[in-house]
């Protein structure tokens, strides 16, 4: 598990608009740039915040990146994603 690499990717997405746009353009390519295992690349590309939270990724970083990608109006979607069963 590469929690640090996953959190680095989320930080970049959440704090840098250029990185946010790069992620939006091609999430799979963006995820491939980090030292992640196959499952982590998939959940980052899908922005599966619930799966990342279950891997003990910072929930603050998850929310920040999710809202950067999907916009502030997506908070309800974020909460639903966090509460979906595994």
C-alpha positions, 0 to 999 in steps of 0.5 A, a space after each residue: 500500500 502506498 498511502 503517502 503516494 496516494 496522499 501526494 496525488 490528492 494534495 496536488 489535485 486539491 491545491 494546484 488548479 493545473 494538476 486538477 485539470 490534468 487529472 480531469 483530462 485523463 485520470 488514468 494517466 494522472 494516476 500512473 504518474 505516482 508510485 501506486 499499486 494497481 488497485 490504488 491507481 484504479 481507485 484514484 482514477 475513479 476518485 473512489 473516496 470511500 475505498 481510499 478512506 478504507 485504506 486509511 487515506 486522509 479524509 481531509 485530503 480526500 474531501 479537498 481533492 473531490 471538491 476540487 475535481 467535482 466542484 463545491 456543489 458535489 458535497 452530497 455526492 462526496 458524503 454518499 461515496 464515503 458512506 457506501 459499503 465496501 
